[in-house]
């Protein structure tokens, strides 16, 4: 088995504080990073503790020894490394994992991806350090991990990209983001069922009443058990899906930036508002309809100001 080079662990706020003190004592260098409580590094190891959770992402050649001799005895107080199958056997049973990217981004598509894993492929993903795409800040790293996911033996995947030109009329017709998400999740599950009709269940993050997703499924999808849970990205199939979805999202955005010769920032910030104004000023309102989700209030503000 190759040495562990990446590990993600949930922490309590108190444990995050304890870990920071230990890192300071061990001479780690701290620097600011987006979405983190703190980011620390020294040769052979980086430790990022993210606000969401909080959770720690540990990476580098010294990951395994740090977990064994520091994190587990001095911070979490329990030995879990190497015991994932014991503590979470459900992650190693055959199932689909579904996740999406782009739903909170004004620019770009909504991408929904799914991955089928069994015990062998889940172990491969675990050993390769596959984790939730939201804990990965680098587009280059997303693309690198997506290649790892696609190369995993036994893994079956499906990705649907709903571009703004398709998304906007769909949203207008459906009228609700959770129902649109359920529609997209259902399409991915149906397509995966074509490829792996023997799969017994599908897991996704908790985004709506499960009945909304159940109603959106067609004949094949209704034969499997649907599960929704918060923080589903800790599941290896869902984490793999999240990486594939994010890869397609950033690739689409990069292509659109070339097409329109305009930077299209992620998220829904003041920089996004300014980019939308610049885009409409240079290319007209149709450019916004082709690149952005029009139900965001950003669109109404930009289009009304450009018309006046």
N, C-alpha and C positions, 0 to 999 in steps of 0.2 A: 504494500500500500504506500503511495507517495506521501511525503510529509505534509501535514496540514499547513496551508499558507494563508488561510482566511477563516475567520470565525465570527459569528454574530451571536450576541447574548443579550437578553432583556435584563435591565437593572432597575432597582428602585432608586428614587432620588438620593437616598442616603448612601446606597452602594456606589452611585456615580460620584458622590463627594469623596467617599473613601478611596476609590480608585484614583481620583485626581491627586490626592495627597500622596499615594504610593508612587505615582508617576513623577511627581515633583521630587520625592526623595531619591528616585532612581535616575535622576538627571535627564528626564525627557525634555525636549524643547517644545514649547507651546506656540501655536500660531492660530489666528482666526480662520475659520472655514464656514461657508454657508450652512445653515440648518443644524449646526453642532452646538452643544454646550461647551465643548472644548475638543481640540485636536492636538495630539502630542506625538512626537516621533523621536527616535534615535536610530542609529544604524541597525538594520535588520528587523525593525518593528515600527508600525504606526498604530495608534489607538484613537479612534474617532468615536466620541459619545454624542449621539444625536438627540435633539430635543424631543422628537416624536418617540414616545416610549416611556422613559429614555431607553436607548439600547446602545451597546458598544459594538463597533466593528473593528476587529483586530486583524492586521495583515502583516505579512512579511515572513522571512525565513525562520524567525524565532517565535512564531505564533504558538506552536505546540508547547514549548517549554514555559512560555509566559502564562498560558492557561493553567498548566499543571502545577507550576510552582508559585504563582502569584495570584492570578484571578480567582481560581477556585478555592484555595485555602484561605486567602486573606480578604476576599471581597464577597463572593457569592456564598461561600461556606458549604458548597456541595460539589461533589465530583460527578460531572456529567459528560466530560470529553470522552468520546468513544462509546458512549452509552445511549446514543440517540435512538437506536432501534428499540432499546429497552424502555426508554421514557416516552417515546412517540411512535409506537408500532404502526399507527395509521398512516404515517408518512411513507411507509414502505409497502403498502398494499396497492394493487393496481387501481388507478383512478385518473380522472382528468383534473387538471388545475387550470382555472381561468382567471385572467387579470386583464386590465386595460391601461392605456396611457393616453394622455391628452385631454381628459375630461375637464381639468381645471385650467387648461391653457386656452387663451383667446385665439391665438394663431394655431393653425395646424389641424390635422384630422383627429378623430377619435379612433384609436386602434384597440382592437380586442384580440387577444391571443389565448390559445389553449395548448396544453402539453399533456400527453399521456405518459405516466411513469409506472413502473413496477419496482420490485425490490432492488433489482440489479441496476436499473437506470437511476433510481433515487440515490443509491449509494455512490454512483459515479458523479452525480451532481453535487452531493455532499462533499466528496473528497476534492472536487474541483473548486470548491468555495462559491458555488452558485447561491446567490442571496437576492433579496428584494431589490429591484432596480432603484427604488427611491433612496437607498443608502449608498448609491454610486453616483458621485458628482461629475465624473468624466465621461464625455461621449465616446472617447477612444476606448475606455474600459468597458462600456456597454457593448460596443461592437466586438471587442475581444471575447467577452463572456458569451455573447450570442453565438459566436463560432463554436465555442465549447459546448453550448447547449445543442446545437445542430449536429455536432459530431458524436453525441452520446449514443452508444449502442442501445437499440430497443426503444428509443424515444420517438414519439409521433407528435407532430405539431400542426397547428392550424392558425393562421393570422388573417384577420379581416381589417382592412383599412377603409374607414368611412371618411372620405375627403370632404372638405367644407361644401363643395358643390352638391354632394349627396346628403351630407349631414343636415344642412339647413332646411331643405324641403322635408326631410324625414322628421326633424324636430317640430317643424310647423304642423305636420300631419299628426304626430304622436302627442306633442304638447307637454312632454314631461321627460326630464333627463333620466330618471330612474327607469321609466318604461322603455326609453330608447336603449339604455344600457341592457336591460333585460332582453330586448329584441336581439341586440348584438351578441350577448352571451349565449342566447338560445341558438343562433346561427352557428356559432363556433362549436357548441356541443353537438348539434346535429351533424356537422361536417366530420367531427372527430368520431362520432358513432359510425359513420360510413367506413372509416379507416380501422377502428377497433370496436366492432359490434359486441365483443365480449366484455367490455369495460363495465363494471357494476355501479360506479358512482362518479360524481363530479363535485369539485370543491371550488368555491369562490369567496371573495371577501363579502362581508355583510353590507349590501348597498340598498336593499329594498325588501319589502315583504316577500318571502320566498314564493308566495302564490303568484306574484307578478311574473317571476321567471318561469314557474310551472305552466302558467297559461300561455306563455310565449313559445314553449316547446312544441314540436310537432311529433309525428308518430315515433321516430327512432329515439328521440331524447326522452320521451316519457317512460321508456323502459328502464331508466337508470335512477338511482337515488341521488337527489340533490342535497348538497350540504353547503351552508353559508356560515362563516364564522369571522369574528373580528381578528385582525392580524393574520389572515390566512396566508400571507406571503412567507411565513415561517415554514410552510409546506414547500417541499422541493419542486413539485410540479407547478404550483402557483408562482414560485420565485422564477422558474424557467420561463413561464408564460409572461411574467412581468418584464423580463429582460428582452424577450422577442418583441413584445409590444412597444417597449421604449425605443428599441433599435429602429423599427419601422417609422415611429413618430419622428425621431431626430433626422432620419434619412429623408423623409418627406419634407420636413422644414428646410433642410439644407438645399434640396432641389428647388423649392419655392423661392428661396432667397436668390438663387441664380436666375430663375425665370423673371422675377420682378425687380432684380437689382436693388433689393432693400433688405436690411437686417430685420428679421422677424423674431423678437425675443420670446423666450418661454414664459409661462405664467400669465399673470394679469396685473402687472405693475404700472407705475407711471411711465416707465420706459416703453411698455407695450402700447399705452395710449398715444405716446408721441410717435412711435413707429407706425401706428395705424393712421394717424393724421398725415404723416409723410407719404405713406402709400397712396392714400386717397388723393392727396395734392398732386402727386406725380402721375398716377394712372387712372384716377376716377373711382367712383363707388363700386364698380364691378370687380375691381381688384380685391376689395374687402370681402365681397361675397365669395370669391374664389379661394380666399386664404384664411378666413376667420369664421368663428361661430357667432352668428348674428344675434342669438338670444342673450349674449352677454350685454350688460348695459353699456359697456365700452363702445359697442357698435352704434347704438342709438346716439350716444353723445358725439361720436366722431362724425356720423352721417348728418346729424342736425347742424353741427357747427360748420360743416363743409357746404351745406346748402344755403346757409345764411350769408 
